């Protein structure tokens, strides 16, 4: 598969792990939702004691353009949506 840039490819490979990840989720309407995800801890890891620190464990940001190179995602990846999809509840949890 051709990636819009190396940073986006690396972000896809990191989806569900600690750090920045990229994936596609399918909305109920059937349209793709491009997601840039920020994780403080790995999926499934136990969070720190909330009394010790207040942190946001996961933040999902819907995006339309690659934050690294500026490509319009729906156009660039239109033929690869199934490959980029992570079922809601896996990378999106």
C-alpha contacts under 8 A as a table, 3 or more apart, distances in Angstrom:
res1	aa1	res2	aa2	distance
1	X	80	X	7.82
3	X	6	X	6.85
3	X	8	X	6.98
3	X	9	X	6.06
4	X	8	X	6.86
4	X	9	X	7.89
4	X	66	X	7.84
4	X	69	X	7.22
4	X	71	X	6.67
4	X	76	X	7.21
5	X	8	X	5.54
5	X	9	X	6.59
5	X	68	X	7.47
5	X	69	X	6.58
6	X	9	X	5.07
6	X	10	X	6.15
7	X	10	X	5.14
7	X	11	X	6.13
7	X	68	X	6.62
8	X	11	X	4.94
8	X	12	X	6.22
8	X	22	X	7.05
8	X	66	X	7.33
8	X	68	X	7.19
9	X	12	X	5.17
9	X	13	X	6.38
10	X	13	X	5.09
10	X	14	X	6.35
10	X	21	X	7.96
11	X	14	X	5.08
11	X	15	X	6.41
11	X	20	X	6.00
11	X	21	X	4.38
11	X	22	X	5.08
12	X	15	X	5.29
12	X	21	X	5.50
12	X	22	X	4.51
12	X	23	X	5.89
12	X	84	X	7.75
13	X	21	X	7.24
13	X	22	X	7.86
14	X	17	X	5.44
14	X	18	X	7.61
14	X	19	X	7.44
14	X	20	X	6.75
14	X	21	X	5.00
14	X	22	X	7.41
15	X	20	X	7.12
15	X	21	X	4.01
15	X	22	X	5.61
15	X	23	X	6.58
15	X	37	X	7.42
15	X	91	X	5.89
16	X	21	X	6.69
16	X	39	X	7.66
16	X	42	X	6.60
16	X	43	X	5.61
16	X	90	X	7.14
16	X	91	X	4.42
16	X	92	X	7.39
17	X	20	X	7.78
17	X	21	X	7.27
17	X	39	X	6.88
17	X	41	X	7.21
17	X	42	X	4.60
17	X	43	X	6.02
18	X	38	X	7.48
18	X	39	X	4.88
18	X	40	X	5.68
18	X	41	X	4.83
18	X	42	X	4.46
18	X	43	X	7.42
19	X	37	X	7.97
19	X	38	X	5.55
19	X	39	X	5.05
19	X	40	X	6.40
19	X	41	X	7.64
20	X	36	X	6.99
20	X	37	X	5.58
20	X	38	X	4.67
20	X	39	X	6.49
21	X	36	X	5.79
21	X	37	X	4.99
21	X	38	X	6.47
21	X	39	X	7.99
22	X	34	X	7.51
22	X	35	X	5.66
22	X	36	X	4.67
22	X	37	X	6.08
23	X	34	X	6.18
23	X	35	X	5.45
23	X	36	X	6.86
23	X	84	X	5.66
23	X	85	X	5.97
23	X	86	X	6.31
23	X	91	X	7.62
24	X	32	X	6.28
24	X	33	X	5.50
24	X	34	X	4.66
24	X	35	X	5.90
24	X	81	X	6.94
24	X	84	X	5.40
24	X	85	X	4.46
24	X	86	X	6.22
25	X	32	X	5.84
25	X	33	X	5.07
25	X	34	X	6.56
25	X	35	X	7.26
25	X	85	X	5.44
25	X	86	X	5.99
25	X	87	X	6.47
25	X	88	X	6.47
26	X	29	X	7.82
26	X	30	X	5.72
26	X	31	X	5.82
26	X	32	X	4.63
26	X	33	X	5.87
26	X	85	X	7.25
26	X	87	X	7.84
27	X	30	X	5.23
27	X	31	X	5.47
27	X	32	X	6.06
27	X	33	X	6.43
28	X	31	X	7.43
32	X	74	X	7.85
32	X	81	X	7.33
33	X	62	X	6.62
33	X	63	X	7.76
34	X	62	X	5.65
34	X	63	X	5.54
34	X	64	X	6.65
34	X	73	X	7.46
35	X	60	X	6.25
35	X	61	X	5.56
35	X	62	X	4.69
35	X	63	X	5.96
36	X	60	X	5.90
36	X	61	X	5.16
36	X	62	X	6.40
36	X	63	X	6.79
37	X	58	X	7.02
37	X	59	X	5.70
37	X	60	X	4.50
37	X	61	X	6.18
37	X	92	X	7.81
38	X	58	X	5.64
38	X	59	X	5.15
38	X	60	X	6.49
39	X	42	X	6.73
39	X	43	X	8.00
39	X	57	X	5.73
39	X	58	X	4.56
39	X	59	X	6.63
40	X	55	X	7.74
40	X	56	X	6.96
40	X	57	X	4.92
40	X	58	X	6.35
41	X	45	X	6.43
41	X	47	X	7.15
41	X	57	X	6.41
41	X	58	X	7.99
42	X	45	X	5.46
43	X	91	X	7.61
43	X	93	X	7.54
47	X	50	X	7.94
47	X	57	X	7.57
48	X	52	X	7.27
48	X	53	X	7.36
49	X	52	X	5.47
49	X	53	X	6.94
50	X	53	X	5.40
50	X	54	X	5.85
51	X	54	X	7.45
56	X	59	X	7.05
58	X	93	X	7.97
60	X	92	X	7.57
63	X	66	X	7.38
64	X	72	X	6.05
64	X	73	X	5.70
64	X	74	X	7.05
65	X	70	X	5.39
65	X	71	X	5.38
65	X	72	X	4.45
65	X	73	X	5.33
66	X	69	X	5.64
66	X	70	X	4.70
66	X	71	X	5.28
66	X	72	X	6.55
66	X	73	X	6.41
67	X	70	X	5.84
71	X	76	X	6.92
72	X	75	X	5.78
72	X	76	X	6.15
73	X	76	X	5.05
73	X	77	X	5.76
73	X	78	X	7.78
74	X	77	X	5.62
74	X	78	X	5.48
75	X	78	X	5.37
76	X	79	X	8.00
77	X	80	X	5.20
77	X	81	X	6.19
78	X	81	X	5.88
80	X	83	X	5.37
80	X	84	X	6.49
81	X	84	X	5.22
81	X	85	X	6.18
82	X	85	X	5.21
86	X	90	X	6.47
86	X	91	X	6.08
86	X	92	X	7.54
87	X	90	X	5.87
87	X	91	X	7.33
87	X	92	X	7.62
88	X	91	X	6.85
88	X	92	X	5.33
88	X	93	X	6.87
89	X	92	X	5.33
89	X	93	X	4.61
90	X	93	X	5.57
